Structures are given as structure tokens and as C-alpha cells.
């Protein structure tokens, strides 16, 4: 029997870095939440489970 999915918050940041969006995603575990956040992420994002920081992700931006 698997646990029901949890709701995680994903905060996406702009280059400043000011929080520009907050998304809610459902995932069965941290690894799934991180994978879903990576699909949403722009430059930088954080994944939160309640008051617990699950991951801070940063993607390199292509040079202009």
C-alpha cells in the first residue's frame, strides 16, 4: 500500500533573486517532487514540504 501524495510548494525565483511564483505540486515522495520542480524551474527554485526545505535547485542560464 502506497502513501497518498503530499502537497509540496515550489518557489521559482528570477535573476534578482526575488520570488516570482509559488506553485503547489503533488508527489508521493521527495524525489518525485524534485523531478516535477525541475520541469517547472526557470533559473532557481526551492522545493518545500511544510517548514522543511527539500531542495534548492539552480539551473545554468544560457549566455545571451
Secondary structure, 3 states (H helix, E strand, C coil): CCCCCEEEEEEEECCCCCEEEEEEEEECCHHHHHHHHHHHCCCEEEEEECCEEEEEEECCCCCC
